[in-house]
Amino acid sequence: MGEKIVIQPVTRIEGHAKITIQLNDAGNVENSWVNVIELRGFEKFCIGKPVEELPRIVTSICGVCPWSHHLASAKACDAVFGVEIPSAGKKLRELCNSIAYTEEHILHFYFLAGSDFVIGPDADYSIRNVIGIARKMPDVAKRVVRCRWLGAQMLEIVSGKSIHPVTAVPGGFSKPLRKDEVERLKPMAREVLDLAQFTMDYAKKNIFPQYLNVVKTLGVIQTGFLATVKNDGALELYNGILRMMTPDGKYEDFTYDRYTDYIAEHVEPWSYLKFPYMKKAGGFSMDLNNPVGIYRTNTLARINVCDKISTPLAQIELEEFRKNFGRPAQLTLLYHWARLIELLHNAERAVELLNGPEITSIDIRKLVVPRAARGVGCVEAPRGTLIHDYETDSNGIVTNVNLIVGTTHNNAPINMSVKKAAMQVIKDGEYDEGILNRIEMAIRAYDPCMSCATHDIDGTLPVKINIVDKKMNVIGTLKNF
Amino acid sequence: MDDVTLSYYIKPVLVLGCGNLLFGDDGFGPKVVEYLKENCPVPDHVAIVDAGTGVRDILFDIAISERKPRKIIIIDAMDAGKEPGEIFELDVSQIPQKKIDDFSMHQLPTSNLLRELKELCSIDVKIISVQVEHIPDVVSPGISASLVGSVRDVCEKVLKECV
């Protein structure tokens, strides 16, 4: 009998997604869908507002990555006003971005994905959680929480606020950094770098080798990749050019304002969320055997498209990663490995920026004057390329807004990886909690964020599976709580 | 080693206003925090935080921190089939298991994590909630008229709990 399995919601990803897995008469996967609720109406809400208010307003979109929205919005405003902000202003913004990244990546590795690996993917849900990690690794847990607090305190010192940032303004940054503040920040940044190094070493010795077979098989798909690089091809997270890489490793670079020449959006009737794809592919298909136009963003994409990394420790890790997995690496669970390389890079970069002479400059902001214009601001958010595209009238009032958030880019790949994972682990109608958690692991690798649309949910909710027949009659329920 | 514990984890009582100001009645929690800060005599041993949509980070950090608040008070609006504006209290252990999954668009924040904090970390977790009238599908800031009066009443309840 054909069955449909519904997993809702997904535990420990940031928001609310519904997974539906359809089985054929033999009990094997026929199809699958991941439904994500999209933030709706934000663009319309922004129209009619003074554009300089948007960097402050957009932090309400998402409590998970407010700094990314804040900075992308400030950059879109810079472009609308037509200003090149002072170099020191850029460095202060980048410093905040690097600190926020370290907080986020530490959280993801230890709290969200970590319990899959540290506790084990087949462990009972009651211990496969953050408190389970704290009990299994108490000394590491102390360092983790201490470094997350260091990150929050560093952001407060640099910008005044860590949760709802306001200091990136059109034209630059609103608060210079004093020398005594820099001296306070340096040992804090150093300690975060120590944890980043420890985490990379720990994962390579204790985590990744143990699960290499899972990494090599779970949810693996072949796609292109999109991310930001510097003009010299180095990894870049705050400001650069976009690079679209096809599955064979060839790529094209383009400036932010030309993203519509390279990205088109496909619509499926079963999903609110659109499916961006490579425009130059000429079409869109999520067929696992013959995908068309599919690309991925987020950590693995950034590590794949860059030619090098400017900070020395992360560069060594990149070389080792490439030696092991090639370029572009396609294994989905390598997002976790790539995330740790980025953690290391950001920790190094924060130390580097704090040691630069320019960081205490007071030349951090330029005057801006309203004009009718279009401006595109883009940053690499922890969860993928984040694009803010604004248009204003001559008074600086917003007339049009378009946002593409990181998780949206990965909509098609997430769907494909779930289908692949489901096909691998559900055979002849057999499944249990451990198997279903592996399907969730395929999603969690992408670190998707749906909190934009789902209010204040963190995803630590139980999984419930409804099993229904072809006529949608529920014939069984499986849950882990 | 310096103590870098954030100030709001050090105080014995932590009040967290949860929700998204952009989505109608979902902004109730942050509204209560705003009212408490502007109009109420908050005791020194109480920390009040507008957690917005980022409450997860705070709760995760508390879960693995050596220093934890004695009590956490969550303020959050939800749809529990009551009269709009009706205030009700929940203990995490009192939430029916099936109810956790049945809150659809507006679910209790981090339900399992709250339960873990209470049962595994011995923190007194109190949830003060209000029945929503409407949570819009699209961005639309501002709480419903039926919830406006509940803001002050919830503040009074919160202050009574801050002992």
Chai-1 contact restraints between the chains, C-beta under 6 A:
chainA,res_idxA,chainB,res_idxB,connection_type,confidence,min_distance_angstrom,max_distance_angstrom,comment,restraint_id
A,R40,B,D137,contact,1.0,0.0,6.0,A-B,restraint_1
A,R40,B,V138,contact,1.0,0.0,6.0,A-B,restraint_2
A,G41,B,V138,contact,1.0,0.0,6.0,A-B,restraint_3
A,G41,B,V139,contact,1.0,0.0,6.0,A-B,restraint_4
A,F42,B,V139,contact,1.0,0.0,6.0,A-B,restraint_5
A,F45,B,V139,contact,1.0,0.0,6.0,A-B,restraint_6
A,S60,B,L21,contact,1.0,0.0,6.0,A-B,restraint_7
A,S60,B,L22,contact,1.0,0.0,6.0,A-B,restraint_8
A,G63,B,G52,contact,1.0,0.0,6.0,A-B,restraint_9
A,G63,B,T53,contact,1.0,0.0,6.0,A-B,restraint_10
A,G63,B,G54,contact,1.0,0.0,6.0,A-B,restraint_11
A,F111,B,F60,contact,1.0,0.0,6.0,A-B,restraint_12
A,V130,B,F60,contact,1.0,0.0,6.0,A-B,restraint_13
A,V130,B,A63,contact,1.0,0.0,6.0,A-B,restraint_14
A,I131,B,A63,contact,1.0,0.0,6.0,A-B,restraint_15
A,I131,B,E116,contact,1.0,0.0,6.0,A-B,restraint_16
A,I131,B,L120,contact,1.0,0.0,6.0,A-B,restraint_17
A,A134,B,I64,contact,1.0,0.0,6.0,A-B,restraint_18
A,A141,B,I64,contact,1.0,0.0,6.0,A-B,restraint_19
A,V145,B,D61,contact,1.0,0.0,6.0,A-B,restraint_20
A,V145,B,I64,contact,1.0,0.0,6.0,A-B,restraint_21
A,V145,B,S65,contact,1.0,0.0,6.0,A-B,restraint_22
A,R146,B,V4,contact,1.0,0.0,6.0,A-B,restraint_23
A,R148,B,D61,contact,1.0,0.0,6.0,A-B,restraint_24
A,W149,B,V4,contact,1.0,0.0,6.0,A-B,restraint_25
A,W149,B,L6,contact,1.0,0.0,6.0,A-B,restraint_26
A,L150,B,V4,contact,1.0,0.0,6.0,A-B,restraint_27
A,A152,B,L6,contact,1.0,0.0,6.0,A-B,restraint_28
A,Q153,B,V4,contact,1.0,0.0,6.0,A-B,restraint_29
A,S451,B,T53,contact,1.0,0.0,6.0,A-B,restraint_30
A,H455,B,N20,contact,1.0,0.0,6.0,A-B,restraint_31
A,H455,B,D26,contact,1.0,0.0,6.0,A-B,restraint_32
A,H455,B,H106,contact,1.0,0.0,6.0,A-B,restraint_33
A,D456,B,C18,contact,1.0,0.0,6.0,A-B,restraint_34
A,D456,B,G19,contact,1.0,0.0,6.0,A-B,restraint_35
A,D456,B,T53,contact,1.0,0.0,6.0,A-B,restraint_36
A,D456,B,V55,contact,1.0,0.0,6.0,A-B,restraint_37
A,D456,B,P109,contact,1.0,0.0,6.0,A-B,restraint_38
A,I457,B,Q107,contact,1.0,0.0,6.0,A-B,restraint_39
A,D458,B,R56,contact,1.0,0.0,6.0,A-B,restraint_40
A,D458,B,T110,contact,1.0,0.0,6.0,A-B,restraint_41
A,T460,B,T110,contact,1.0,0.0,6.0,A-B,restraint_42
A,T460,B,N112,contact,1.0,0.0,6.0,A-B,restraint_43
A,T460,B,L113,contact,1.0,0.0,6.0,A-B,restraint_44
A,L461,B,S111,contact,1.0,0.0,6.0,A-B,restraint_45
A,K464,B,D101,contact,1.0,0.0,6.0,A-B,restraint_46
A,F481,B,Q97,contact,1.0,0.0,6.0,A-B,restraint_47
